[in-house]
Amino acid sequence: MALGKRKPVQQPLFVSTAELCARSHPFYDSVNKVLDAHHFDTFVEDRCAKFYDDGSRGGRPGLAPGIYFRCMMVGYFEGIDSERGIDWRCNDSHSLKLFLGLAIDQPAPDHSTISRTRRLIDLETHQEVFQVQRKGSEAEFLCPLPGQGNLAPWPDDCGSRSAGSRTTL
């Protein structure tokens, strides 16, 4: 067999979205099923409505709370501690765009939008949303049944998360 050499590739100017072959990630697909079963988007929209304008003053619409909190989950699950990192990861992955509920050809929220939304929503609301999200997900998905192994970043006993208890996905 001859040695293969890497050659420069001319990327196409246009690509149809059907050719992109976007598939959802099994982990994020399962998380979305749990979130949908608990009406997560409705819950966070109700909790965050007081932080948003009613639209009467005009301007561009804000980032949907469901998308924002899913971005935060991506950061948590993948160990990304910066908004720029979350921005980069979500925009780099078609499967994460599907998790966020975005079209493949639509950009994920950029770091400045994530940062602005984080500052808009108070700490108590963040804590309430993540407590409800964690309780629901532990009960239905993220705590594995005995013998199934660890399915998520939380330890097998679903106790409090400690440094080093995270497993790789």
Summary of the structure (lengths in Angstrom):
residues: 169
radius of gyration: 18.8
end to end distance: 35.7
largest distance: 68.3
contacts: 387
relative contact order: 0.14
helix: 53%
strand: 0%
